[in-house]
Amino acid sequence: MKLRSLDEFQPLLDLKKSNVICLPEEEFFNQLEKLADTSTPTTLISHCMDQVSGFQHYNKIKLLNQLANERKHLTFIVISVNQLDLCQEVVYYYFPEYHAIYWPLYKDMTPIQQEITHTFLSLNKRGDPWRQLLYKKFWQDGLLNKSYFSYLCEDDNYGTLFHNPTWHANCEWADTDFIPRFMPELSGPWPDNFCELENDQLLSDYKKGNEAVFVNDPTWSIDEHLTNTSYCSIVIETDIGNELVNISEKTIRAFALGHPILVLGSCGTHQYLRDLGFDLLDDVFDNSFDEEPELYARFCKFLSSIDKIANGELVDVRERCLANRQRVKELHEIMHSRANEIVQSVCQRLNM
């Protein structure tokens, strides 16, 4: 994806040195043992380009620290959006500003205050059990009538939309595990398998192509009318059971468009976003669910927070949300300067 490329990183990606290996974070940690199995002095670089999915390599952190301590002929450099517990022997650049990479998609959109006709905006493409439960709640509680809502149940990125096996697997898990144990009020029939917005041109564009065709995923964008006439975004992030925070375009889009957001992620997501300078509207929304470490309980509290919005007064927070938009712009500028600093520092270490 062109959007998630950083020109500043190109010198690292273009490295041709025989004693330097530079890989995206996912590949780096997947191949860590193999990469470190050399007697030749080597610099191994992990970078965060195109890294938005949750970090899956917790067991490799201990190994990386061990390798960095024991194999002095190897130099490990990690550039990551993730807060990793790395030893001093690993050269570590923490780079959370990278999340502002999506700003160019939204910078020319203009949030305009219009009459609020819908309380919620929640667009869900990937088939996910938690998002499917959210769909059932909105359907069962009559919230679809006051929402812009979609659930497309795609089985994988650029996979099959409206994927029946994924739908039925999620239903079986929910009906036999989560619902009877934690939320029996959601028992009973399910809605129609899938839910689309009417006249969704972005989805139509998405259906016409595949990953190789798109410069950027059309569904990362949005019809501004949806944000201008709805009160707040409801977002379930990519991997809410992850040990580390993961942030996608869905969350950044709401901030960039000055839209209030109630976002469910892994425990600690809200503090991560506050540390980046965003206003989570803690005095308006009940965000206490973010502090709940147990996944199932956190999801229940999240749904309770949705109920409080649906049944309460819609407080005007426009000016505060426009400040969030400005913060995305600022982070985008910081991201570029930080990327330059990081690359210059790495190049100095490589005597380039």
C-alpha positions in Angstrom: 0.0 0.0 0.0 1.5 3.3 -1.1 -0.1 5.3 1.7 1.7 3.4 4.4 5.1 4.0 2.8 7.5 6.5 4.3 10.0 8.1 1.9 12.3 8.8 4.8 12.6 5.0 5.3 13.7 4.3 1.8 17.5 4.5 2.5 17.0 1.6 5.0 14.8 -0.4 2.6 17.4 0.1 -0.2 20.4 -1.1 1.8 22.5 -3.5 -0.2 25.2 -4.2 2.4 25.9 -7.8 2.8 26.2 -7.4 6.6 22.9 -5.6 7.0 19.4 -7.1 6.9 16.4 -4.9 7.1 12.9 -6.4 7.4 9.3 -5.3 8.4 8.6 -6.1 12.0 6.4 -9.2 11.3 9.1 -10.8 9.1 11.9 -9.9 11.4 10.4 -11.6 14.4 9.1 -14.5 12.5 12.6 -15.2 11.2 14.5 -14.1 14.3 16.2 -17.4 15.1 17.2 -17.9 11.4 18.5 -14.3 11.1 20.6 -14.6 14.2 22.1 -18.0 13.1 25.3 -16.5 11.6 28.9 -16.1 12.8 29.4 -13.1 10.6 29.1 -9.6 12.2 25.7 -8.5 11.1 23.2 -5.7 11.8 19.6 -6.8 11.9 17.0 -4.1 11.5 13.2 -4.4 12.3 11.1 -1.5 11.0 7.4 -0.6 11.4 6.5 0.1 7.8 3.0 -1.1 7.1 2.6 -2.4 10.6 -0.9 -1.9 11.9 -1.9 -5.4 13.0 -1.4 -6.4 16.6 2.0 -7.5 17.8 2.1 -11.3 17.9 5.6 -12.1 19.0 5.7 -11.7 22.8 7.7 -14.9 23.2 10.3 -13.6 20.8 11.1 -10.5 23.0 12.8 -12.6 25.6 14.7 -14.4 22.9 15.8 -11.1 21.3 17.1 -9.8 24.6 19.0 -13.0 25.1 20.5 -12.9 21.6 21.5 -9.3 22.0 23.3 -10.1 25.3 25.0 -13.2 24.1 25.9 -12.6 20.5 28.1 -9.5 20.5 28.9 -9.8 16.8 25.2 -9.0 16.1 23.7 -5.6 16.3 19.9 -5.5 16.7 18.0 -2.3 15.7 14.2 -2.1 16.3 11.9 0.7 15.0 8.4 0.1 16.3 5.1 1.6 17.1 4.9 -0.9 19.9 6.1 -0.4 23.5 8.5 -3.3 23.7 10.4 -4.4 26.8 13.8 -4.5 25.2 17.2 -4.7 26.9 19.8 -1.9 26.6 21.8 -4.0 24.1 19.0 -3.6 21.5 19.0 -0.2 19.7 15.3 0.7 20.1 13.4 3.6 18.5 9.9 3.9 19.8 7.8 5.5 17.0 4.1 5.8 17.9 3.8 8.9 15.7 3.8 6.6 12.7 0.1 6.1 13.3 -0.5 9.5 11.7 0.5 8.0 8.3 -3.2 8.1 7.4 -3.5 11.9 7.6 -3.2 12.5 3.8 -6.4 10.6 3.2 -8.4 13.0 5.4 -6.5 16.3 5.3 -8.7 17.8 2.4 -11.9 16.7 4.0 -13.7 19.5 5.9 -15.8 18.6 9.0 -19.0 20.6 8.7 -21.5 20.9 11.6 -24.8 19.7 10.3 -28.0 18.4 11.8 -27.3 15.1 13.7 -29.7 12.5 12.1 -27.9 9.4 13.4 -26.4 8.7 16.8 -23.7 6.2 15.7 -21.4 5.6 12.9 -19.9 2.1 12.8 -18.4 0.5 9.7 -17.2 -3.0 10.1 -15.6 -4.9 7.1 -13.7 -7.8 8.6 -15.5 -10.8 9.9 -14.7 -10.7 13.6 -16.6 -12.3 16.5 -16.7 -9.1 18.5 -17.9 -7.0 15.6 -20.5 -9.6 14.9 -21.7 -9.4 18.5 -21.8 -5.6 18.1 -24.0 -6.1 15.0 -26.4 -8.4 16.9 -26.7 -5.8 19.8 -27.4 -3.0 17.4 -30.1 -5.1 15.6 -31.6 -6.5 18.8 -31.7 -3.1 20.6 -33.1 -1.2 17.7 -30.0 0.9 17.3 -29.6 0.2 13.5 -32.4 2.7 12.9 -30.4 5.5 14.5 -27.0 4.4 13.0 -24.9 4.3 9.9 -23.9 0.7 10.4 -22.3 -2.0 8.3 -21.0 -5.5 8.9 -19.5 -7.1 5.8 -17.9 -10.3 7.3 -14.8 -10.4 5.1 -12.8 -13.5 5.9 -9.4 -11.9 5.4 -7.8 -8.7 4.1 -8.8 -8.5 0.5 -10.5 -11.8 1.0 -14.1 -12.9 0.5 -16.9 -10.5 1.6 -20.1 -11.8 3.1 -18.2 -15.1 4.1 -20.8 -17.5 5.4 -18.4 -19.9 7.1 -16.9 -17.1 9.1 -20.4 -15.9 10.0 -21.5 -19.3 11.3 -18.3 -20.0 13.2 -18.7 -16.6 15.0 -22.4 -17.4 15.8 -21.4 -20.8 17.2 -18.7 -19.4 19.5 -21.0 -16.6 20.6 -24.0 -18.9 21.3 -22.0 -21.5 23.1 -19.4 -19.4 25.0 -19.8 -15.7 25.3 -23.5 -15.1 25.3 -24.6 -17.7 27.9 -21.7 -16.9 30.2 -21.5 -13.1 30.0 -24.5 -11.6 28.2 -27.6 -13.9 28.2 -29.7 -10.9 27.1 -28.2 -11.3 23.6 -29.6 -14.9 23.4 -32.0 -15.8 20.6 -32.0 -15.4 16.8 -29.4 -13.5 14.8 -30.1 -10.8 12.2 -29.5 -11.3 8.5 -25.9 -12.4 7.9 -24.6 -9.1 6.6 -25.4 -5.4 6.7 -24.4 -2.8 4.1 -24.8 0.9 3.8 -27.1 2.1 1.1 -25.4 3.4 -2.0 -21.9 2.8 -0.7 -19.7 3.9 -3.5 -16.5 3.2 -1.6 -17.5 -0.4 -1.1 -18.5 -0.6 -4.8 -15.0 0.5 -5.7 -13.5 -2.0 -3.3 -15.5 -4.9 -4.9 -14.2 -4.0 -8.3 -10.5 -4.6 -7.5 -8.0 -6.4 -5.3 -5.0 -5.4 -3.3 -2.8 -5.3 -6.4 -5.1 -2.9 -8.1 -5.6 -0.3 -5.3 -3.1 2.4 -4.5 -4.9 2.6 -1.2 -7.9 0.7 0.1 -11.0 2.7 -0.9 -12.8 1.7 2.4 -10.1 3.6 4.4 -11.8 6.7 3.1 -15.3 7.8 4.0 -18.3 9.7 2.7 -18.1 13.0 4.8 -21.8 13.1 5.0 -21.7 10.2 7.4 -19.5 11.9 9.9 -21.1 15.3 9.5 -24.6 13.9 10.3 -23.8 11.3 13.0 -22.9 12.0 16.6 -20.0 9.6 17.3 -18.0 6.7 15.8 -18.1 3.3 17.4 -14.9 1.4 16.7 -13.7 -2.1 17.6 -10.0 -2.2 16.8 -8.2 -4.9 14.9 -7.2 -7.2 17.8 -8.8 -6.3 21.1 -7.3 -9.4 22.8 -3.7 -8.4 22.0 -1.2 -7.8 24.8 -0.1 -4.6 23.1 -2.1 -1.7 21.6 -2.8 -1.8 17.9 -4.3 1.2 16.1 -5.7 1.2 12.6 -7.1 3.8 10.2 -10.5 3.4 11.8 -9.4 5.2 14.9 -7.2 7.8 13.2 -10.0 8.5 10.7 -12.4 9.6 13.5 -9.8 11.8 15.1 -8.8 13.3 11.7 -12.4 14.1 10.8 -13.1 15.7 14.2 -15.5 13.0 15.1 -16.2 11.8 18.7 -15.1 8.2 19.1 -15.8 5.4 21.5 -13.1 2.9 20.7 -12.5 -0.6 22.1 -9.0 -2.0 21.8 -6.7 -3.9 24.0 -6.4 -2.8 27.6 -4.5 0.5 27.8 -5.5 1.7 24.3 -7.0 4.9 25.7 -3.9 5.8 27.6 -1.8 5.2 24.6 -4.0 7.6 22.6 -3.9 10.2 25.4 -0.1 10.0 25.4 -0.3 10.9 21.7 -2.2 14.0 22.7 -5.8 13.0 21.9 -8.9 13.9 23.9 -10.9 10.8 24.6 -13.8 12.9 26.1 -13.5 11.1 29.4 -16.0 13.5 31.0 -18.6 12.8 28.4 -18.2 9.1 27.6 -17.8 6.3 30.1 -14.3 5.1 29.1 -13.7 3.0 32.2 -13.9 -0.2 30.1 -10.5 0.5 28.8 -8.9 -0.3 32.2 -10.6 -3.7 32.4 -7.8 -6.3 31.8 -10.2 -9.3 31.2 -11.3 -9.3 27.6 -14.9 -10.6 27.9 -15.6 -8.2 30.8 -14.1 -5.3 28.9 -16.4 -6.0 25.9 -19.5 -6.0 28.2 -18.5 -2.7 29.7 -17.9 -1.3 26.3 -21.5 -2.2 25.3 -22.7 -0.6 28.5 -21.0 2.6 27.5 -22.8 2.5 24.1 -26.1 2.2 26.0 -25.3 5.3 28.0 -24.7 7.3 24.8 -27.9 5.9 23.2 -30.0 6.8 26.2 -28.3 10.0 27.2 -28.0 13.6 26.1 -25.8 14.2 23.1 -23.3 16.7 24.4 -21.8 19.1 21.9 -18.0 18.3 21.8 -17.3 19.7 18.3 -14.5 22.1 19.3 -12.7 19.5 21.3 -12.9 17.0 18.4 -11.6 19.6 16.0 -8.5 19.9 18.3 -8.1 16.1 17.8 -8.1 16.7 14.1 -5.3 19.3 14.5 -3.4 16.9 16.6 -3.4 14.3 13.8 -2.0 16.9 11.5 0.7 17.8 14.0 1.6 14.1 14.5 1.9 13.7 10.8 4.5 16.5 10.7 6.3 15.0 13.7 6.2 11.6 12.1 8.2 12.8 9.1 10.8 14.6 11.3 11.1 11.7 13.6 11.5 9.3 10.7 14.4 11.5 9.4 16.0 11.5 12.8 15.7 7.7 13.2 17.1 7.0 9.7 20.0 9.4 10.2 20.8 7.8 13.5 20.7 4.3 12.0 22.9 5.4 9.1 25.5 6.8 11.5 25.6 3.5 13.3 26.2 1.8 9.9 28.9 4.4 9.0 26.9 5.5 5.9 
